Amino acid sequence: MLTREKNELLTRVGPGTPMGDLLRRYWMPVAGVTEFEHRATKPVRLFGEDLVLYRDLGGKWGLVDRHCPHRRADLTHGFPELEGLRCNYHGWRFGADGSCLEQPYDDLAHPEARMKDRVRIKAYPVQEKAGLLWAYMGPEPAPLLPDWEAFSWPNGFRQIVLSEIPCNWFQCQENSIDPVHFEWMHNNWSLRQRGVLQPYSAPHKEVDFEEFEFGFLYKRVRGNASKADPLWAVGRVCLWPNAVFLGDHFEWRVPIDDQRTLSVCWSFTRVPKESEPYVQDSIPTWYGPIRDESGNWIATHVMNQDFVAWVGQGTIADRTLEHLSASDRGITMIRRKFFEELEAVAAGAEPKGLLRDPDRNRRVELPLAFREVLTEGMTLAELKAHPIFGRHLHDYIFQAGQPEAVTRAYYEAMGFDRAPLAQEAT
């Protein structure tokens, strides 16, 4: 149980807040590259700041204040030039570094004033990696954008799913180190949704947690499994500070503001060996719905079920009312670590998990259960028979609403038609 003051420390992320200051020291995924195939700009809100993301005609990405400093026009309606973004209201043009490059009337009528030299706009650096656009909003010098090993795996179909979740980021992230919820929310609740009363899925017999360089590991033993099982011997990664890595996908929980979170899922599905070599030209980005057409919460897919749980805790979970149990040791561990890091950053120290050495930042490995499956692949027959990865053949299990074009591209990459698989699943 936390005090109200400590709960606010964990949850408030706006400009000038301790947690906002900490999280801004890490690169955050904010959009998918393929979103810009048919648009020039995208309004985004991050850590309580309204911004606009764009790519200029020279191919450079920019993230700047959403409002022009001239008359506060919305730069979402601005248009990219060879360099920078031009306001559609009076033509002022700004570079990706926030400098004012042009003020058409003043430059012509009063060139001696050089007013543009005295005007800047808020701007943050943007990098492209793994089909995602990443923003850094902290102090310079910026750390390196992590080059996680999974980003370079060959022979895989990748996709990016974005969703806006109407609750605070921290209750989303705490889910990353809560193994027992998987038994009940993703197994037993799913059974009850299908009208199956018994038997429930294998129960958790033991859980454990440990810290490592880039976050925490949670480990579990269920049912008849032993500690030789990869889910105990290796475990799963709660990736510091706001993500989870489960081998076949990452999930980031990026604060929009105190009340909303951008869920960013990056998925990797290894194609069967019969379909190798496979090279993906671009990584599709799509938006996952959280409610159906009737306004009811979607609860049919893994992450949608998580969303229901997170939002059900309230817009900002009131941790003064909690009663934690033995299975929540991981929760207490990361809370304690965040409080330590908040104090360290306030004292001028470097926070946990930053990468600054380019030699170290090459295909950085994370602990990975089922490594051989994901890096070496399986035949189609082996894939169908696999108790975990075989489920990916019948549906995109993580989120509802996958567009038909993405589904079609997925099955083409996998090298088979989905109709026979649908018949097998029934």
N, C-alpha and C positions, 0 to 999 in steps of 0.2 A: 504494500500500500504506500503510495507516494503522497506527499503534501501537495497542496494546490500550487505552491510556488515552484516545486520541482517539476510538476507536470507541465507547467507553462514553459519552463526551460527547455523541455524536450520537444514541445510542439510549436512554439512560435518561431517563424522563419523569415519574417519581414526584414527590411533594411535596418541594420543597427541592433538586431537581436543576437544573443550569443549563438544559438543554434543556426540561425541564418548565416552568421559569419563563418561558422565551422563548415557547413555544407557547401558554401560558395568556393571553398578551396579545392573542390573536386570537379572534374569535368562531368557534365550532366547531359545525357541524351535528351534531345528536345524535339526531334522530328525525323522523318525518313527522307532520304534523298529523292526517292521517286515521287514524293508529294509535289515536287517542283517540275514534273513533266508537263503539267497543264496549269501552272500558276506561277506568278512572278514573286509574290510576297505572301507571308503567312503571319497573322497576328498571334503572338504567344504571350502568356503571362507566366512569369517565373519568380518565385520567392517574393510575391507581392508586387512585382514591377511589370508594367505593360510595355511590351516591346514588339518589334516587327523583325522577322527573319526574311532574308532575301538572298538571291544570287545575282550579281551584276552580269552584264553581257560579256565581261572578260573572264567569267567563271569563278570569281571570288565571292565567298559567302560573307554576309554581314548580319549582325544582330544589334539593332539600335533602338533608341527610345521611340515609342510609337508616335510621339507627337513632335511635329516640326517646331523648333524654338522661335520661328518667326511669328506665326499667328495660331499655333497649336493645331494645325491641320493633322489629320490622321494619315500617317505615312503608310498604312496598309494599302492605301490607294495610290501611293507613289509608284514610279516606274523605274526599273533599273536602266542605267546607262553603261557604257563601256567600262567606266569606273564609277562605282557608287550608286546611290539611290536618289532620285530626284522627286521632290515634293510636287504633287500634281496641282497645288493651289497657286504658288507663285514661282515655282521652278528652282527653289534653292536645292543644291545638290550636296550630299554628304558621303564621305568615304567610310569604309568599314571601320576605320579607327576613330570615327566620330568627328573628324575635321570637316569644316565647311569648305567645299571645293569650288563652289560657284554660287553667286547671287546675281542672276542675269541683269536685272534693272540697275542695281547699285554698281555692278562691275562696269556697266556701260556709261551710266550718267555721272557717277562719282568714283572713278577708279582710284583717285588719290586717297580716299577714306579707308580703303582696304578693310571694310567692315567684316568681311568673311574671316579675316585672321583673328577676330575677337570672339568668334562664335564657334562653339563645339556642341556636340550632341552626345548623350550617353551611349557608349558602345562597348560591346564585349566580343572577344575573339571566338571564332567558330572553326571547328575542324570536321572533316568528313572521315569516317571509318566504319567499315562493316555495313555500309548502307544506311548508317545513322548520321545525323548531324549533332555535334556535341558543342555545348557552350561552356565557357569558363567565366565566372562572374566574381572571382576573388582577387586578392592582391597579387601583384607581380613580384617575382617572376612566377609564371604559371608552371605547374608540374607538367610532366609528360602525360599525354592521353594514353591510358593503358592499352597495350597491344596484347589482349588476352589471346591465348593459344587458339581457342575455339574460332576466333575470327578468321583464321587461316586454314581451317580444316578443308581438305578437298572433297569432292564428290558428295556434296550435300545440297539439299534444297533449303533455302533460308527464306524467312518471312518476318515482317515486323508488324506488330499489332499495337495500336494506341487506343487508350480509353481514358476518359476523364471520370474520376471517382470522387463523389461529393463528401469527402471526409479528410481528416488530417493525415499527413504522410506517415506519422510515426506508428499508428496502429496498423498501417499496411506493412511497414518494415518489421514490426515485431512478429508478424506471421511467418517470417523467414527463419525463425529459430524456435518454432512451435511444432515439433514432429507429431504429437498425439492428435492434433486436429485432423491430420490426414486420415487416420483410422475412422473418425466419426463423420467429418464433413464430406470427404471425397469418396469414402467407401460406404459406410453405413447409411448416410443420408441418401446417397445415390440409389442404394438398394431399396429404401423405403419409397423413394420417388417412383420406382418401377413396381411398387406393390409387393415387394419381397420382404417378408417379416423376419425370417430366420433362414440360415444362420447368419449372424453378423460376421464381419471380416476378422482376420486374425488380430488379436489384441497386442498392444505393446507390452512387453515384459520388462524392458529396460531401456532407458535413454541416457545419453551422456553428451557433454558439451565441452569444447575446448577452443582456445583462441589460437590463431596463427597470424602470419604477417598481414594478410589481406582480409581478415575478418574472423569468423568463427565457424566451427564445424558442429553439426548435430549428428548424433549417431543413434541407431535404434535397433532393437531386436524384437521381432514380432513372431507370434505363433510358434512354429517348429524350427524357425531359423536359428542358426548358431552365430557366434561372433566371427566366424569366417565369412559370413555374408558381407558383400561389398557395402551395404548400407550401414554396417557397423565398422568393418575393417577400414573403410575409407570415410564414409559419411557424406553428408551434403554440405554445401557452402552457403553460409549467410555472409554475403559479400559486403564489406564495409565501404561506405557508410549506409547505403540505401538500396541494396540489391540482393538478389539471391541467384545462385548458379546451380542448376540441377543437371548439368551435363548436356542435355539436348536443348536447353534454353536458359537465357537470362531473363530476369524481371527487374526493372528499376522502378522505384517509387519516387518520382521527382515532384517536389512541392510546387504547386501553382501559387498557393497562398496558404494561410492557416486552415482554410476550410476545404480545400480541393487538392487533389493529387493527380498527376499525369502518370498513368501506368504505361510502361514501355516494355513490351515483350519482344525479344529477339530469339527466334526458334531455328534450330538446325535439325534436319532429318537426313540421315545418311541414306543414300540410294543403295539398292541391292547391288551386289557385285556384278550381276549380269548387265547393269546399266552404266557401269564405269567404262571410260572416264566420263564424268558429267561436269560441265562448266556452266554456271548460272550467269547470265549476262547482267541482270540487275535484280535487286532484292525488292519484292513488292511490299508496299506499306498499305495497311488497311485499318479502318476504325472499327473496333469491336463494340457492339451495342451492350448496354447494361440492363435495359428494360425492353420488354416485348411491345408489340403494337398496342396492347391494352394497358400499358403502363406498369405491368407487373415485373418484378425483378426476374431476370433470367438466372436459372440455377441449374442448368444442365451440363455445364462444362466446368473444368477444374478452377480456372481463375475467376469465372463468374460466381462460383460458390464462395470463393474467398472474398470477392467484392461484397456479397451479401453480408458476410460476417463482419467485415470492417465497418461498413456503413451502419450496421446494426448496433455498433458500440457507441454511436452518436457522432455528430460532426467532429467533435474533439472528445475522445474518450476521457471519462472522468476516472482517473486512476486512484483517486482518494477512496473509492467505493469498492475496490478490488479485494479479492481473497485468493492470493496466489497459492499454488500447491507445489508438490515436489516435482511435477513434470515441467514447471515453469522456471527451472534453474537457468535455462538459456535466456529467458526474458530478463531476469535479474542481472545476468552477466552483461548483456549489452547495454542495459540502462546504466549500470555502474561504469562501464567503459565510456559511454557518452559523457557522463558527468566528469570523468577524469580528463577526457579530451577537451571539453569546454574550458576547464581550468587551465589546461596546458596551452591552448591557443590564446587565452586571455593573458597568459604570462609570456607570450611571444615564441612559444615552441612550435615545431613542425608537427602537424597532426598525423595520425596513423595512416599507413598504407600508401603514401604518395610515392611516385616514381620520378626520379630526376636523372638517373644514369641511363643514357641511350643504349648502352650494351646490356643492361639489365632488362630493359623494356623491349625485348624481342621475343614474341611468342611466349608470353609469360604463362606458365602452367599454374593451374589451380587444382586442388585435390579433386579427383574424378573417379567416382564409382562407374563401373562398366566402361572403362577407358578403351579396351580392345574393341568393343562393339562400335563405339563412336569413331575411332581413329582407323580401324582396319576394315570394318564393315562386315556384312553377312550376306549370304545368298538369300534369295527370295524365300526359299523354303525355311531357312533358319530364322529369317525375320518373322515369318508367319507364326512360327512355333515359339517365339520368345515371349515370356509372360509379361514383360513390360513394354518393349518397343513394338511388339506385334500389334498393339492397340492403335498405333499411329496409322496403320494401313486403312482403317475403316472410317476414320473421322479425324478432324483436327481437334484433339481432346482439350486443348487449353482454353480456347475462347469460342463463343458462339458467333455466328455471323460471317464466316469466311466467304468472301465473294466468289461467285462461280468461276470467274477468270483465274483466280488464285488456285482454287481447287483443281481446275483443269490442268493448269501448269504443273501442279504438284504431281498429279498422276502421270503426266507425260514424262516428268523427270524420273519418277520411280520406274517407268518402263512397262506399265500395264494399265489395263482398263479397270475402272473401279466397279463396274457392274458385277463381275464375278465375285469380287470381294464382298460386296454388299449381300450377295446371296449366301456366301460362306458365313457372314456375321449373323445371319438369321438362322 
